[in-house]
């Protein structure tokens, strides 16, 4: 049975800044997260938006069909 090497890689950037520059660390950390995963977060938002749009369009079509049947 093959077991992949799942070594935990430690981020060496945490030693770059001193403790007194916490504001800088916070903004740098947020910028890094969005730099690495910004595209994924954006695509996930677009997918959720389009899913809700499609569901609403199906609801409009269903209501239209019900109205035409009742008329």
N, C-alpha and C positions, 0 to 999 in steps of 0.2 A: 504494500500500500504506500503510495507516494504522499508525503506530507510536505507542503510548500513551506519555505522559510518565511515566517511571518514576524520578522524582527520589527520592533517598535523604533522608529527613527525619531530622535529628539530634535526639536527645533532649536538650532544654535542662536537664532536671533534674540532669544529671550535674555541672553547675556550681553547683548549689545548696548542696551540702555540702562541707565542707573535707576534706582527706585524713585528718585525725586522727579523724574520726567514721566509720570504716569499719564498725564494728558496726551503727551506725544505717543506713548505706547498705545493708548486706546484708539487714537485716530489712525495710526499705522496698522493696527490689528484689523480694524474695520475695513480699511482700504485693501488689505491683503485678502481678506475673506471675499470681498466683492470682486477683486481681480481674479481670484481663482475660481469662484463659483457664480459670478455675476451672470454669465450666459445661461447657466442651468436654472438659476432663480427666475430670470426673465422668461425663459422658455416654459417653465412650470406655470408661471402666471398667465402666459398666453394660452396654454393648454386649458387651464381652469376657466379662463374667460370664454374661450370658444365652446367649451363643454356647456357652460351655462347658457350661452347664446343659442346653441343647437337645441337644448332642452326647451327653452322658451319658444323657439320657432315651432317645435313639435307640438307644444301646448296650444299655440295659436292655430295651427292646422287642425288639431283635434277639435278645438272649440268651433272653428268654422264648419267643419264637417257635421258636428252635432247641431249647429244652428240650421244648416241647410236641410238636414233630416227632419227637424221639427217644423220647418216651414211648409 
